[in-house]
Amino acid sequence: MSQLDTRKETLEYNKLQKRLRRNVGNAITDYNMVEDGDVVMACISGGKDSFAMLDILLQLQKSAPIKFEVIAVNLDQKQPGFPEHILPNYFETLGIPYYIVDKDTYSVVKEKIPEGKTTCGLCSRLRRGTLYSFAEKIGATKIALGHHMDDIVETLFLNMFHGARLKAMPPKLRSDDGRNVVIRPLTYCREKDLVKYAEHKEFPIIPCNLCGSQEKLERKAVKAMLVEWDHKTPGRVEKVFKSIQNVSPSQLADRELFDFVNLPLAREGERDEYEFTEATVSSTNIDESLFIDVTNI
């Protein structure tokens, strides 16, 4: 590699690192993910996303105006072939507190799920329950997961396509029992950026398909759809994500979120506020060709 190529690669990496740090910092600020005195349990699976999350959290820890602790935790689910030495060795090189939690959820999943069926649903529930309990045990106030923007948008479409629900992954979540708070610091980060970051940092990636069930996931089909969108219409994934930050319940159809049954007419003095004029349409970014012609209805 020439000196010019090396300089260009370094410049690109610096821009990438700044973008990821800025995105993580903005997400933490926007959703108040980390507060002064927090003990953040960073869940590290061995994949690129959780490695990047840990790396950026440790960087921000040094420069943040607040004090918080980061503890790395890996759940060893006893999958055949899992390289048990990789994560402890990596955590040791970082000089950070860490725990390896041994829990044979793999055997439970294999016993409960018929051969050939997707195991991810049960596996994730068992993993989540174990991590929630361990967080309480070590006094963690926040549980950090490595889900990024692509994961959130994929989950939105999966829930729409297969569950008939308009639901995604929230950047910050209180568990059902109210005893844990889950945060997703990579909420504003794109997966393609994380792939490049992991390659440059040379994280010791552990394959995610050790259980053998990954190839049949519906998520792969949705991921392929988003990749195609990225290629044909750059920025569409970001716009879909922004749409879940900008929800208008009255423009949907959920009767629990909006009272359609008792919707009153506007009173005389309020009507101007609700008028939808040609000027209003032209001032928006909406393509007018999308409007339905109702003149013949």
Order of alpha helices (4+ residues) and beta strands (2+ residues): alpha-beta-alpha-beta-alpha-beta-alpha-alpha-beta-alpha-beta-beta-alpha-alpha-alpha-alpha-alpha
